[in-house]
């Protein structure tokens, strides 16, 4: 099979999000499911109103197996106070600046520890889509 010589771009925008509370404990949530031709994620924004820092673990799930790809630290009040919104991509893919997923792969995320009661953390794909 000849190598691809034409650039490919996302054809269907995806901008899903998930919210975590203390009730979720450390349960993994699916952030994005890649389409039939795969997907590319260029930016993942994270905000929290928690009064302690939140650590998020990210995984790529292929055929039911979760592969850990990194941890993102979200400082106290990110996006809710004067602390900036966190972009997870530079931590998860510092060299490329994006994540690609094969067809039907899942991008999952979970809190490493239980969050403070009555607080939320939101994780959203704000730039990316399916090929």
C-alpha positions as CSV (number, residue, x, y, z in Angstrom):
1,X,0.0,0.0,0.0
2,X,1.4,3.4,-1.0
3,X,2.0,5.9,1.8
4,X,-0.4,8.8,2.1
5,X,1.0,11.9,0.4
6,X,-2.0,14.2,0.8
7,X,-2.7,16.1,4.0
8,X,-5.8,15.0,5.9
9,X,-7.9,17.3,8.1
10,X,-10.8,16.8,10.5
11,X,-14.1,16.7,8.7
12,X,-16.5,16.4,11.6
13,X,-15.9,18.7,14.6
14,X,-16.2,17.1,18.0
15,X,-16.4,19.1,21.2
16,X,-17.5,16.8,24.0
17,X,-17.0,17.4,27.7
18,X,-17.4,15.7,31.0
19,X,-17.8,17.0,34.6
20,X,-16.5,15.4,37.7
21,X,-17.8,15.8,41.3
22,X,-17.0,14.1,44.5
23,X,-19.7,11.5,43.7
24,X,-17.6,10.2,40.8
25,X,-14.6,9.3,43.1
26,X,-12.0,8.0,40.7
27,X,-14.3,6.6,38.0
28,X,-13.0,6.9,34.4
29,X,-15.3,8.8,32.0
30,X,-15.2,8.7,28.2
31,X,-14.3,12.2,27.0
32,X,-14.3,11.4,23.2
33,X,-14.9,8.4,20.9
34,X,-13.1,8.5,17.6
35,X,-15.1,8.1,14.5
36,X,-14.7,5.3,11.8
37,X,-11.5,7.0,10.3
38,X,-10.0,8.1,13.6
39,X,-9.7,11.5,15.3
40,X,-7.4,14.3,16.2
41,X,-7.6,16.4,19.4
42,X,-5.8,19.8,19.4
43,X,-7.0,21.3,22.7
44,X,-8.5,20.0,25.9
45,X,-9.5,22.7,28.4
46,X,-9.9,22.0,32.1
47,X,-11.5,24.2,34.8
48,X,-12.2,23.5,38.5
49,X,-13.8,25.3,41.4
50,X,-12.2,22.9,43.8
51,X,-10.3,24.4,46.8
52,X,-7.5,21.9,46.4
53,X,-5.5,21.0,43.2
54,X,-7.1,18.2,41.1
55,X,-5.0,15.6,39.3
56,X,-6.5,14.0,36.2
57,X,-5.3,10.8,34.6
58,X,-5.9,10.3,30.8
59,X,-6.1,7.1,28.9
60,X,-6.5,5.9,25.4
61,X,-8.8,2.8,25.3
62,X,-8.4,0.4,22.4
63,X,-10.5,-2.8,22.2
64,X,-11.4,-2.5,25.9
65,X,-7.8,-2.0,27.2
66,X,-7.0,1.4,28.8
67,X,-3.5,2.7,28.1
68,X,-2.3,5.4,30.5
69,X,-0.9,8.5,28.6
70,X,-0.4,11.0,31.4
71,X,-1.4,13.0,34.3
72,X,-2.5,16.7,34.3
73,X,-2.4,18.8,37.4
74,X,-5.2,21.4,37.7
75,X,-4.3,24.1,40.2
76,X,-6.9,25.4,42.7
77,X,-9.6,27.4,41.1
78,X,-8.4,27.1,37.5
79,X,-10.7,29.0,35.2
80,X,-12.9,30.2,38.1
81,X,-10.5,32.6,39.7
82,X,-7.5,34.5,38.4
83,X,-5.8,31.2,37.8
84,X,-5.8,30.4,34.0
85,X,-7.8,27.6,32.4
86,X,-5.5,24.5,32.0
87,X,-4.8,23.2,28.5
88,X,-4.0,19.5,28.9
89,X,-2.5,18.9,25.4
90,X,1.0,20.4,26.2
91,X,1.3,18.0,29.1
92,X,-0.1,14.9,27.3
93,X,1.7,15.5,24.0
94,X,4.4,18.0,24.4
95,X,6.3,17.2,21.2
96,X,3.4,17.0,18.8
97,X,0.9,19.3,20.4
98,X,-2.0,17.1,19.5
99,X,-3.3,13.6,20.1
100,X,-4.5,11.3,17.3
101,X,-6.8,8.3,18.0
102,X,-7.3,5.3,15.7
103,X,-10.8,4.4,14.6
104,X,-13.2,3.8,17.4
105,X,-10.6,4.4,20.1
106,X,-11.8,6.2,23.3
107,X,-10.1,9.0,25.2
108,X,-10.9,8.6,28.9
109,X,-10.2,10.7,32.0
110,X,-10.6,10.3,35.7
111,X,-9.7,12.1,38.9
112,X,-6.7,10.5,40.6
113,X,-8.3,11.2,44.0
114,X,-11.8,12.0,45.2
115,X,-12.7,15.7,44.8
116,X,-13.9,18.0,47.5
117,X,-17.7,17.8,48.2
118,X,-19.9,20.2,46.3
119,X,-17.1,21.1,43.8
120,X,-16.8,20.4,40.1
121,X,-14.1,19.9,37.5
122,X,-15.0,20.1,33.8
123,X,-12.9,18.7,31.0
124,X,-13.8,19.7,27.4
125,X,-12.4,19.1,24.0
126,X,-12.5,22.6,22.4
127,X,-10.5,21.9,19.2
128,X,-10.6,18.6,17.4
129,X,-12.7,16.2,15.4
130,X,-13.0,13.0,13.3
131,X,-11.1,12.4,10.1
